[in-house]
Amino acid sequence: MKFCSNCGAQINEGAAVCVGCGAAVQSYQAPVGQLKTNKGLLKYILLNLITFGIYGLVVMSSVSNDINIVASRYDGKRTMHYCLLYFIIAPITLGIAAIVWLHKISNRIGNELKRRNIDYKFSCADFWLWNVLGSIILIGPFVYTHKLFKATNLMCADYNVKG
């Protein structure tokens, strides 16, 4: 089974162009490395506590790397590495850069899910509704983190199959 490298639509064997977007069909090559699809909220919380926050840095760095690997050739953007944001940029900007980063990465992951025709709704609205406004009910940031990990896992799983 082949998929269009431009729009992600399924392509019949022997087709010269994609019926979804009209792009010329390129020979399919599997991704060199498989992206991890095992990010989960409970694992994130427990290992974050055990490692005094180091696991959280690793996982969020992985999310920023994953979106760059999957989407950069389509949207031409690069998401700042999470460690650079966390240790240098966010303290200088008094946390404002972290808000902008989360807004942008949420929107970028949501756009990639749409481009890949994955039936899961995720966008920057989830960041603002769950992580920011949801802080009032205390559980909101956990819901946002769960949605972020699920969206990232779906995107990575699709990439592992289709490239």
Summary of the structure (lengths in Angstrom):
residues: 163
radius of gyration: 17.3
end to end distance: 12.2
largest distance: 55.3
contacts: 445
relative contact order: 0.14
helix: 61%
strand: 4%
